[in-house]
Amino acid sequence: MKSEKVILGNEVGLHARPAALLIKEASKYKSQINIIKEEKNYNGKSIISILSMAAIKGDELTVLAEGEDEAEAVNSLKEFIANYKD
């Protein structure tokens, strides 16, 4: 299991478009992926789950992955969350 904290950088948070792109990126990996916000787990491959998180700019999120490609998944998603610009 690998996890890393990241600060959400997108000005408008994880609304529909960036959430869909995050899901698309997460779906490239075989690992189980969760995003944690304020101690609550969200399925990193579910659009409904990610949208229900209601993440806004500046929120601290933890990307957690477990599986054969967990390191690559965490690094990729951390980069996306920190740097995606709408």
Buried (B, 14 or more C-beta within 10 A) or exposed (E): EBBBEBEBBBEEBBBEEBBBBBBEBBEEBEBBBBBBBEEEEBBBBBBEBBBEBEBEEEBEBBBBBBEEBBEBBBBBBBEBBEEBEE
